[in-house]
Amino acid sequence: MAALFRAADLPAREPAKKHCHPQWFAYEDRVSRAASDFSEPLQQVDGTHIRLAGRKLIYFGGCDYFRLSQHPIIRRAVESGMREHGLNPAASRFTTGNHQLYERLEAELGSFFRTETATLTSNGYSTNLIVAQALQGSFSHALIDGRSHRSLFDSTAYLDCPVIRFSHADPAALQREIRRLPAKATVLLLTDGLFGHNGRLAPLREYLEVLPPRSQLVVDDAHGAGTIGRHGRGTCEVLGIAPERVIQTISLSKAFGVYGGAILGSRKFRTRMIERSGFLRGNTPLPLPLASAALSALSVLRSDRSRRAQLQRNIGRVQEQCPDCIYPPSPIIGVHPRTIAHGGKLSEHLLKNGIHPPRIRYEGETDYFRFALSSEHRPAEIEKLLGVLRCCDAFA
Ligand SMILES: Cc1ncc(COP(=O)(O)O)c(C=O)c1O
């Protein structure tokens, strides 16, 4: 088991090592895990702090962009949902497991996102699998942004057609791939809306312009839904795209701070999913207290716009000082260290300044740091982060 930033891994004349406090390596050893293991367990202290190996640190990780998971209204909704409805309907919604809470939540989601229907799923990951099961055999080719979420890649296994990757967020690359297809090709385009690793928005308008007739666009807006847009309707709202033009998949575990997922689309598509998706038919739905919490989270995000405004103010603070490190209105700062040693130095400085290093490891990719702002971060916490990033030359 190798810890990535052990002293022995750093080159002998690595300048960062000169100033390294020996205790820091001991600390890193305690919290580092092998790349093939889960990351170190964290303990939440409050909206912007976690505890790690006994230390309280400022937290810029995760996707709870409004910290709704800790909101008293949401906690109370979980408790009352449990009391009134119990935990688990213990059956699929097609047998005896349907419940009025699910139907209310679907109606509220449809109204929040202004879509004809919303179909609830037990998590965000499965939304994309369900959509693909419903679309199996309907397209001659699938085109997918090369940096899409893993659940979108997994979903393509159900499509029964060749799958072509195109360069990240690049309409010209998409157009080149489309030009290579036979004249009668029917295309399914799959992409994230707001990319969770770097905060970019997919150029959906440009995609719609180059797609051949009878194409369909599937947008996984797990990070955008609830987070961005004047009304919190996500990437489509920000880019001015009518929801009818796309099938959207969302997660309730990020901006909504709860758990679960939903597919937003037409009535016709909902019927098709119900008829054709084994996952949707055979899966036990979301636990009832979580459906109750999701209803409350929707109502908080609908009635209280101040959280979205506060998040945008925090994003604006970062943009003012460091315009190239963030893609407003996205709250994410992705930092890719130039070398392992540089990453180690950044980790070290973050820890020295009381900030948890949100180092992300995905199989087959180099480590990077993903900082996510929330509406709850205070200006001083953001200043501290920017100070460390500047000092470590993180954006050079
Ligand atoms: C883009 C994207 N899609 C889907 C998911 C899966 O959502 P969930 O965690 O609700 O299963 C994630 C989770 O990180 C995600 O980032």
The ligand as a MOL file (V3000), in Angstrom:
LIG
                    3D

  0  0  0     0  0            999 V3000
M  V30 BEGIN CTAB
M  V30 COUNTS 16 16 0 0 0
M  V30 BEGIN ATOM
M  V30 1 C -22.5120 13.9460 -13.1030 0
M  V30 2 C -23.0000 12.9480 -12.1130 0
M  V30 3 N -23.9890 12.1100 -12.4560 0
M  V30 4 C -24.4700 11.2020 -11.5970 0
M  V30 5 C -23.9610 11.0800 -10.3300 0
M  V30 6 C -24.5080 10.0400 -9.3940 0
M  V30 7 O -25.4450 10.6530 -8.5450 0
M  V30 8 P -25.8190 9.9460 -7.1490 0
M  V30 9 O -24.6700 10.1840 -6.2520 0
M  V30 10 O -27.0820 10.6440 -6.7380 0
M  V30 11 O -26.0280 8.5050 -7.4340 0
M  V30 12 C -22.9310 11.9110 -9.9160 0
M  V30 13 C -22.3840 11.7760 -8.5460 0
M  V30 14 O -21.3680 12.2470 -8.1780 0
M  V30 15 C -22.4290 12.8780 -10.8280 0
M  V30 16 O -21.4330 13.6920 -10.4930 0
M  V30 END ATOM
M  V30 BEGIN BOND
M  V30 1 1 1 2
M  V30 2 1 2 3
M  V30 3 2 2 15
M  V30 4 2 3 4
M  V30 5 1 4 5
M  V30 6 1 5 6
M  V30 7 2 5 12
M  V30 8 1 6 7
M  V30 9 1 7 8
M  V30 10 2 8 9
M  V30 11 1 8 10
M  V30 12 1 8 11
M  V30 13 1 12 13
M  V30 14 1 12 15
M  V30 15 2 13 14
M  V30 16 1 15 16
M  V30 END BOND
M  V30 END CTAB
M  END
